[in-house]
Amino acid sequence: MDNLNQQIQSKLALEIAQLSLDKATLQAQLEQLQQQNAELQQQLEEATAPEETKEGE
């Protein structure tokens, strides 16, 4: 019975470690996507901003 409990605990520990790694990976991906989104939003604003009045018009 103790052996079974140790196996279960080991499997749970591995699962927790994997989930922690998955969470860290997803957090890093989220931060990267948020940065890309901010850059694209800036580019969009610059591309769609009304141009300044040109001299002579």
PDB file with SEQRES, HELIX, SHEET and CRYST1 records, atoms N, CA, C and O in Angstrom:
SEQRES   1 A   57  MET ASP ASN LEU ASN GLN GLN ILE GLN SER LYS LEU ALA          
SEQRES   2 A   57  LEU GLU ILE ALA GLN LEU SER LEU ASP LYS ALA THR LEU          
SEQRES   3 A   57  GLN ALA GLN LEU GLU GLN LEU GLN GLN GLN ASN ALA GLU          
SEQRES   4 A   57  LEU GLN GLN GLN LEU GLU GLU ALA THR ALA PRO GLU GLU          
SEQRES   5 A   57  THR LYS GLU GLY GLU                                          
HELIX    1 AA1 ASP A    2  THR A   48  1                                  47    
CRYST1    1.000    1.000    1.000  90.00  90.00  90.00 P 1           1          
ATOM      1  N   MET A   1       0.826  -1.203   0.000  1.00  0.00           N  
ATOM      2  CA  MET A   1       0.000   0.000   0.000  1.00  0.00           C  
ATOM      3  C   MET A   1       0.867   1.262   0.000  1.00  0.00           C  
ATOM      4  O   MET A   1       0.566   2.244  -0.679  1.00  0.00           O  
ATOM      5  N   ASP A   2       1.966   1.207   0.791  1.00  0.00           N  
ATOM      6  CA  ASP A   2       2.860   2.359   0.808  1.00  0.00           C  
ATOM      7  C   ASP A   2       3.488   2.588  -0.565  1.00  0.00           C  
ATOM      8  O   ASP A   2       3.670   3.723  -1.006  1.00  0.00           O  
ATOM      9  N   ASN A   3       3.812   1.481  -1.222  1.00  0.00           N  
ATOM     10  CA  ASN A   3       4.404   1.576  -2.548  1.00  0.00           C  
ATOM     11  C   ASN A   3       3.429   2.238  -3.529  1.00  0.00           C  
ATOM     12  O   ASN A   3       3.828   3.065  -4.349  1.00  0.00           O  
ATOM     13  N   LEU A   4       2.171   1.871  -3.435  1.00  0.00           N  
ATOM     14  CA  LEU A   4       1.152   2.457  -4.302  1.00  0.00           C  
ATOM     15  C   LEU A   4       1.015   3.953  -4.032  1.00  0.00           C  
ATOM     16  O   LEU A   4       0.913   4.750  -4.965  1.00  0.00           O  
ATOM     17  N   ASN A   5       1.013   4.331  -2.758  1.00  0.00           N  
ATOM     18  CA  ASN A   5       0.923   5.741  -2.405  1.00  0.00           C  
ATOM     19  C   ASN A   5       2.123   6.527  -2.929  1.00  0.00           C  
ATOM     20  O   ASN A   5       1.978   7.660  -3.387  1.00  0.00           O  
ATOM     21  N   GLN A   6       3.301   5.922  -2.859  1.00  0.00           N  
ATOM     22  CA  GLN A   6       4.503   6.586  -3.370  1.00  0.00           C  
ATOM     23  C   GLN A   6       4.424   6.761  -4.883  1.00  0.00           C  
ATOM     24  O   GLN A   6       4.835   7.793  -5.414  1.00  0.00           O  
ATOM     25  N   GLN A   7       3.905   5.772  -5.565  1.00  0.00           N  
ATOM     26  CA  GLN A   7       3.748   5.887  -7.014  1.00  0.00           C  
ATOM     27  C   GLN A   7       2.764   6.985  -7.374  1.00  0.00           C  
ATOM     28  O   GLN A   7       2.996   7.774  -8.291  1.00  0.00           O  
ATOM     29  N   ILE A   8       1.670   7.023  -6.644  1.00  0.00           N  
ATOM     30  CA  ILE A   8       0.660   8.068  -6.886  1.00  0.00           C  
ATOM     31  C   ILE A   8       1.252   9.444  -6.617  1.00  0.00           C  
ATOM     32  O   ILE A   8       1.052  10.370  -7.404  1.00  0.00           O  
ATOM     33  N   GLN A   9       1.986   9.587  -5.501  1.00  0.00           N  
ATOM     34  CA  GLN A   9       2.601  10.868  -5.173  1.00  0.00           C  
ATOM     35  C   GLN A   9       3.618  11.276  -6.233  1.00  0.00           C  
ATOM     36  O   GLN A   9       3.699  12.449  -6.600  1.00  0.00           O  
ATOM     37  N   SER A  10       4.388  10.321  -6.722  1.00  0.00           N  
ATOM     38  CA  SER A  10       5.377  10.616  -7.763  1.00  0.00           C  
ATOM     39  C   SER A  10       4.689  11.088  -9.045  1.00  0.00           C  
ATOM     40  O   SER A  10       5.117  12.060  -9.667  1.00  0.00           O  
ATOM     41  N   LYS A  11       3.637  10.401  -9.426  1.00  0.00           N  
ATOM     42  CA  LYS A  11       2.902  10.801 -10.626  1.00  0.00           C  
ATOM     43  C   LYS A  11       2.278  12.182 -10.460  1.00  0.00           C  
ATOM     44  O   LYS A  11       2.287  12.991 -11.388  1.00  0.00           O  
ATOM     45  N   LEU A  12       1.740  12.444  -9.280  1.00  0.00           N  
ATOM     46  CA  LEU A  12       1.154  13.757  -9.031  1.00  0.00           C  
ATOM     47  C   LEU A  12       2.222  14.847  -9.053  1.00  0.00           C  
ATOM     48  O   LEU A  12       1.987  15.938  -9.573  1.00  0.00           O  
ATOM     49  N   ALA A  13       3.383  14.557  -8.496  1.00  0.00           N  
ATOM     50  CA  ALA A  13       4.475  15.536  -8.498  1.00  0.00           C  
ATOM     51  C   ALA A  13       4.917  15.842  -9.924  1.00  0.00           C  
ATOM     52  O   ALA A  13       5.168  16.998 -10.265  1.00  0.00           O  
ATOM     53  N   LEU A  14       5.013  14.811 -10.755  1.00  0.00           N  
ATOM     54  CA  LEU A  14       5.377  15.019 -12.154  1.00  0.00           C  
ATOM     55  C   LEU A  14       4.305  15.830 -12.885  1.00  0.00           C  
ATOM     56  O   LEU A  14       4.615  16.718 -13.680  1.00  0.00           O  
ATOM     57  N   GLU A  15       3.068  15.517 -12.609  1.00  0.00           N  
ATOM     58  CA  GLU A  15       1.966  16.245 -13.247  1.00  0.00           C  
ATOM     59  C   GLU A  15       1.973  17.720 -12.833  1.00  0.00           C  
ATOM     60  O   GLU A  15       1.759  18.603 -13.664  1.00  0.00           O  
ATOM     61  N   ILE A  16       2.217  17.977 -11.559  1.00  0.00           N  
ATOM     62  CA  ILE A  16       2.287  19.354 -11.066  1.00  0.00           C  
ATOM     63  C   ILE A  16       3.445  20.095 -11.726  1.00  0.00           C  
ATOM     64  O   ILE A  16       3.301  21.252 -12.121  1.00  0.00           O  
ATOM     65  N   ALA A  17       4.594  19.429 -11.847  1.00  0.00           N  
ATOM     66  CA  ALA A  17       5.754  20.048 -12.490  1.00  0.00           C  
ATOM     67  C   ALA A  17       5.448  20.371 -13.949  1.00  0.00           C  
ATOM     68  O   ALA A  17       5.800  21.446 -14.436  1.00  0.00           O  
ATOM     69  N   GLN A  18       4.797  19.450 -14.643  1.00  0.00           N  
ATOM     70  CA  GLN A  18       4.466  19.680 -16.051  1.00  0.00           C  
ATOM     71  C   GLN A  18       3.471  20.835 -16.193  1.00  0.00           C  
ATOM     72  O   GLN A  18       3.604  21.674 -17.085  1.00  0.00           O  
ATOM     73  N   LEU A  19       2.486  20.869 -15.317  1.00  0.00           N  
ATOM     74  CA  LEU A  19       1.508  21.955 -15.369  1.00  0.00           C  
ATOM     75  C   LEU A  19       2.154  23.306 -15.059  1.00  0.00           C  
ATOM     76  O   LEU A  19       1.791  24.323 -15.650  1.00  0.00           O  
ATOM     77  N   SER A  20       3.102  23.311 -14.141  1.00  0.00           N  
ATOM     78  CA  SER A  20       3.818  24.547 -13.825  1.00  0.00           C  
ATOM     79  C   SER A  20       4.623  25.021 -15.026  1.00  0.00           C  
ATOM     80  O   SER A  20       4.666  26.215 -15.324  1.00  0.00           O  
ATOM     81  N   LEU A  21       5.258  24.081 -15.708  1.00  0.00           N  
ATOM     82  CA  LEU A  21       6.014  24.426 -16.910  1.00  0.00           C  
ATOM     83  C   LEU A  21       5.081  24.936 -18.002  1.00  0.00           C  
ATOM     84  O   LEU A  21       5.380  25.931 -18.663  1.00  0.00           O  
ATOM     85  N   ASP A  22       3.967  24.265 -18.187  1.00  0.00           N  
ATOM     86  CA  ASP A  22       2.982  24.702 -19.179  1.00  0.00           C  
ATOM     87  C   ASP A  22       2.498  26.118 -18.867  1.00  0.00           C  
ATOM     88  O   ASP A  22       2.375  26.949 -19.766  1.00  0.00           O  
ATOM     89  N   LYS A  23       2.227  26.385 -17.598  1.00  0.00           N  
ATOM     90  CA  LYS A  23       1.754  27.710 -17.196  1.00  0.00           C  
ATOM     91  C   LYS A  23       2.800  28.775 -17.492  1.00  0.00           C  
ATOM     92  O   LYS A  23       2.471  29.840 -18.013  1.00  0.00           O  
ATOM     93  N   ALA A  24       4.058  28.495 -17.163  1.00  0.00           N  
ATOM     94  CA  ALA A  24       5.129  29.458 -17.422  1.00  0.00           C  
ATOM     95  C   ALA A  24       5.289  29.705 -18.917  1.00  0.00           C  
ATOM     96  O   ALA A  24       5.510  30.838 -19.346  1.00  0.00           O  
ATOM     97  N   THR A  25       5.174  28.641 -19.706  1.00  0.00           N  
ATOM     98  CA  THR A  25       5.276  28.770 -21.161  1.00  0.00           C  
ATOM     99  C   THR A  25       4.148  29.635 -21.704  1.00  0.00           C  
ATOM    100  O   THR A  25       4.373  30.513 -22.536  1.00  0.00           O  
ATOM    101  N   LEU A  26       2.946  29.385 -21.233  1.00  0.00           N  
ATOM    102  CA  LEU A  26       1.793  30.160 -21.694  1.00  0.00           C  
ATOM    103  C   LEU A  26       1.887  31.623 -21.265  1.00  0.00           C  
ATOM    104  O   LEU A  26       1.502  32.519 -22.016  1.00  0.00           O  
ATOM    105  N   GLN A  27       2.396  31.861 -20.066  1.00  0.00           N  
ATOM    106  CA  GLN A  27       2.568  33.239 -19.615  1.00  0.00           C  
ATOM    107  C   GLN A  27       3.572  33.975 -20.492  1.00  0.00           C  
ATOM    108  O   GLN A  27       3.361  35.136 -20.842  1.00  0.00           O  
ATOM    109  N   ALA A  28       4.668  33.297 -20.850  1.00  0.00           N  
ATOM    110  CA  ALA A  28       5.668  33.910 -21.718  1.00  0.00           C  
ATOM    111  C   ALA A  28       5.082  34.188 -23.105  1.00  0.00           C  
ATOM    112  O   ALA A  28       5.329  35.242 -23.691  1.00  0.00           O  
ATOM    113  N   GLN A  29       4.314  33.245 -23.615  1.00  0.00           N  
ATOM    114  CA  GLN A  29       3.675  33.442 -24.919  1.00  0.00           C  
ATOM    115  C   GLN A  29       2.686  34.601 -24.866  1.00  0.00           C  
ATOM    116  O   GLN A  29       2.601  35.394 -25.804  1.00  0.00           O  
ATOM    117  N   LEU A  30       1.948  34.696 -23.782  1.00  0.00           N  
ATOM    118  CA  LEU A  30       0.986  35.780 -23.626  1.00  0.00           C  
ATOM    119  C   LEU A  30       1.696  37.134 -23.629  1.00  0.00           C  
ATOM    120  O   LEU A  30       1.256  38.068 -24.300  1.00  0.00           O  
ATOM    121  N   GLU A  31       2.788  37.237 -22.884  1.00  0.00           N  
ATOM    122  CA  GLU A  31       3.536  38.484 -22.844  1.00  0.00           C  
ATOM    123  C   GLU A  31       4.065  38.853 -24.225  1.00  0.00           C  
ATOM    124  O   GLU A  31       4.029  40.019 -24.620  1.00  0.00           O  
ATOM    125  N   GLN A  32       4.556  37.852 -24.956  1.00  0.00           N  
ATOM    126  CA  GLN A  32       5.063  38.099 -26.306  1.00  0.00           C  
ATOM    127  C   GLN A  32       3.941  38.573 -27.225  1.00  0.00           C  
ATOM    128  O   GLN A  32       4.128  39.512 -27.998  1.00  0.00           O  
ATOM    129  N   LEU A  33       2.788  37.932 -27.146  1.00  0.00           N  
ATOM    130  CA  LEU A  33       1.657  38.320 -27.985  1.00  0.00           C  
ATOM    131  C   LEU A  33       1.131  39.706 -27.617  1.00  0.00           C  
ATOM    132  O   LEU A  33       0.718  40.465 -28.494  1.00  0.00           O  
ATOM    133  N   GLN A  34       1.143  40.040 -26.326  1.00  0.00           N  
ATOM    134  CA  GLN A  34       0.711  41.370 -25.925  1.00  0.00           C  
ATOM    135  C   GLN A  34       1.649  42.440 -26.473  1.00  0.00           C  
ATOM    136  O   GLN A  34       1.206  43.513 -26.883  1.00  0.00           O  
ATOM    137  N   GLN A  35       2.958  42.140 -26.478  1.00  0.00           N  
ATOM    138  CA  GLN A  35       3.931  43.075 -27.039  1.00  0.00           C  
ATOM    139  C   GLN A  35       3.719  43.238 -28.537  1.00  0.00           C  
ATOM    140  O   GLN A  35       3.733  44.354 -29.056  1.00  0.00           O  
ATOM    141  N   GLN A  36       3.523  42.117 -29.230  1.00  0.00           N  
ATOM    142  CA  GLN A  36       3.267  42.182 -30.667  1.00  0.00           C  
ATOM    143  C   GLN A  36       1.985  42.954 -30.953  1.00  0.00           C  
ATOM    144  O   GLN A  36       1.925  43.737 -31.901  1.00  0.00           O  
ATOM    145  N   ASN A  37       0.972  42.737 -30.142  1.00  0.00           N  
ATOM    146  CA  ASN A  37      -0.295  43.438 -30.309  1.00  0.00           C  
ATOM    147  C   ASN A  37      -0.105  44.944 -30.143  1.00  0.00           C  
ATOM    148  O   ASN A  37      -0.648  45.733 -30.917  1.00  0.00           O  
ATOM    149  N   ALA A  38       0.666  45.337 -29.136  1.00  0.00           N  
ATOM    150  CA  ALA A  38       0.915  46.757 -28.909  1.00  0.00           C  
ATOM    151  C   ALA A  38       1.660  47.371 -30.095  1.00  0.00           C  
ATOM    152  O   ALA A  38       1.357  48.488 -30.514  1.00  0.00           O  
ATOM    153  N   GLU A  39       2.632  46.639 -30.631  1.00  0.00           N  
ATOM    154  CA  GLU A  39       3.384  47.136 -31.785  1.00  0.00           C  
ATOM    155  C   GLU A  39       2.483  47.274 -33.010  1.00  0.00           C  
ATOM    156  O   GLU A  39       2.551  48.271 -33.730  1.00  0.00           O  
ATOM    157  N   LEU A  40       1.641  46.270 -33.242  1.00  0.00           N  
ATOM    158  CA  LEU A  40       0.734  46.316 -34.389  1.00  0.00           C  
ATOM    159  C   LEU A  40      -0.305  47.424 -34.225  1.00  0.00           C  
ATOM    160  O   LEU A  40      -0.675  48.084 -35.196  1.00  0.00           O  
ATOM    161  N   GLN A  41      -0.768  47.622 -33.011  1.00  0.00           N  
ATOM    162  CA  GLN A  41      -1.736  48.690 -32.749  1.00  0.00           C  
ATOM    163  C   GLN A  41      -1.106  50.044 -33.056  1.00  0.00           C  
ATOM    164  O   GLN A  41      -1.747  50.921 -33.636  1.00  0.00           O  
ATOM    165  N   GLN A  42       0.159  50.205 -32.659  1.00  0.00           N  
ATOM    166  CA  GLN A  42       0.870  51.456 -32.937  1.00  0.00           C  
ATOM    167  C   GLN A  42       1.028  51.668 -34.441  1.00  0.00           C  
ATOM    168  O   GLN A  42       0.829  52.771 -34.950  1.00  0.00           O  
ATOM    169  N   GLN A  43       1.388  50.594 -35.140  1.00  0.00           N  
ATOM    170  CA  GLN A  43       1.531  50.691 -36.591  1.00  0.00           C  
ATOM    171  C   GLN A  43       0.202  51.042 -37.253  1.00  0.00           C  
ATOM    172  O   GLN A  43       0.163  51.839 -38.191  1.00  0.00           O  
ATOM    173  N   LEU A  44      -0.872  50.456 -36.773  1.00  0.00           N  
ATOM    174  CA  LEU A  44      -2.193  50.740 -37.318  1.00  0.00           C  
ATOM    175  C   LEU A  44      -2.573  52.191 -37.096  1.00  0.00           C  
ATOM    176  O   LEU A  44      -3.091  52.853 -37.996  1.00  0.00           O  
ATOM    177  N   GLU A  45      -2.312  52.682 -35.894  1.00  0.00           N  
ATOM    178  CA  GLU A  45      -2.631  54.080 -35.599  1.00  0.00           C  
ATOM    179  C   GLU A  45      -1.825  55.021 -36.484  1.00  0.00           C  
ATOM    180  O   GLU A  45      -2.348  56.024 -36.971  1.00  0.00           O  
ATOM    181  N   GLU A  46      -0.551  54.696 -36.692  1.00  0.00           N  
ATOM    182  CA  GLU A  46       0.285  55.536 -37.544  1.00  0.00           C  
ATOM    183  C   GLU A  46      -0.179  55.482 -39.000  1.00  0.00           C  
ATOM    184  O   GLU A  46      -0.161  56.497 -39.697  1.00  0.00           O  
ATOM    185  N   ALA A  47      -0.593  54.309 -39.453  1.00  0.00           N  
ATOM    186  CA  ALA A  47      -1.003  54.147 -40.845  1.00  0.00           C  
ATOM    187  C   ALA A  47      -2.347  54.815 -41.130  1.00  0.00           C  
ATOM    188  O   ALA A  47      -2.602  55.256 -42.251  1.00  0.00           O  
ATOM    189  N   THR A  48      -3.194  54.887 -40.123  1.00  0.00           N  
ATOM    190  CA  THR A  48      -4.538  55.434 -40.349  1.00  0.00           C  
ATOM    191  C   THR A  48      -4.699  56.858 -39.835  1.00  0.00           C  
ATOM    192  O   THR A  48      -5.771  57.451 -39.961  1.00  0.00           O  
ATOM    193  N   ALA A  49      -3.634  57.405 -39.257  1.00  0.00           N  
ATOM    194  CA  ALA A  49      -3.713  58.782 -38.747  1.00  0.00           C  
ATOM    195  C   ALA A  49      -3.807  59.735 -39.929  1.00  0.00           C  
ATOM    196  O   ALA A  49      -3.174  59.514 -40.961  1.00  0.00           O  
ATOM    197  N   PRO A  50      -4.597  60.795 -39.780  1.00  0.00           N  
ATOM    198  CA  PRO A  50      -4.669  61.769 -40.876  1.00  0.00           C  
ATOM    199  C   PRO A  50      -3.295  62.408 -41.078  1.00  0.00           C  
ATOM    200  O   PRO A  50      -2.604  62.755 -40.121  1.00  0.00           O  
ATOM    201  N   GLU A  51      -2.925  62.551 -42.338  1.00  0.00           N  
ATOM    202  CA  GLU A  51      -1.621  63.148 -42.632  1.00  0.00           C  
ATOM    203  C   GLU A  51      -1.664  64.633 -42.290  1.00  0.00           C  
ATOM    204  O   GLU A  51      -2.702  65.289 -42.380  1.00  0.00           O  
ATOM    205  N   GLU A  52      -0.490  65.140 -41.890  1.00  0.00           N  
ATOM    206  CA  GLU A  52      -0.427  66.575 -41.595  1.00  0.00           C  
ATOM    207  C   GLU A  52      -0.586  67.334 -42.905  1.00  0.00           C  
ATOM    208  O   GLU A  52      -0.199  66.854 -43.971  1.00  0.00           O  
ATOM    209  N   THR A  53      -1.157  68.516 -42.804  1.00  0.00           N  
ATOM    210  CA  THR A  53      -1.354  69.333 -44.001  1.00  0.00           C  
ATOM    211  C   THR A  53      -0.004  69.666 -44.613  1.00  0.00           C  
ATOM    212  O   THR A  53       0.891  70.180 -43.942  1.00  0.00           O  
ATOM    213  N   LYS A  54       0.127  69.365 -45.895  1.00  0.00           N  
ATOM    214  CA  LYS A  54       1.386  69.623 -46.589  1.00  0.00           C  
ATOM    215  C   LYS A  54       1.495  71.103 -46.903  1.00  0.00           C  
ATOM    216  O   LYS A  54       0.491  71.786 -47.105  1.00  0.00           O  
ATOM    217  N   GLU A  55       2.734  71.590 -46.941  1.00  0.00           N  
ATOM    218  CA  GLU A  55       2.950  73.010 -47.250  1.00  0.00           C  
ATOM    219  C   GLU A  55       2.465  73.301 -48.658  1.00  0.00           C  
ATOM    220  O   GLU A  55       2.650  72.498 -49.573  1.00  0.00           O  
ATOM    221  N   GLY A  56       1.842  74.462 -48.820  1.00  0.00           N  
ATOM    222  CA  GLY A  56       1.388  74.874 -50.127  1.00  0.00           C  
ATOM    223  C   GLY A  56      -0.017  74.408 -50.466  1.00  0.00           C  
ATOM    224  O   GLY A  56      -0.505  74.700 -51.557  1.00  0.00           O  
ATOM    225  N   GLU A  57      -0.660  73.717 -49.598  1.00  0.00           N  
ATOM    226  CA  GLU A  57      -2.038  73.274 -49.891  1.00  0.00           C  
ATOM    227  C   GLU A  57      -3.034  74.222 -49.271  1.00  0.00           C  
ATOM    228  O   GLU A  57      -4.241  74.023 -49.404  1.00  0.00           O  
TER     229      GLU A  57                                                      
END                                                                             
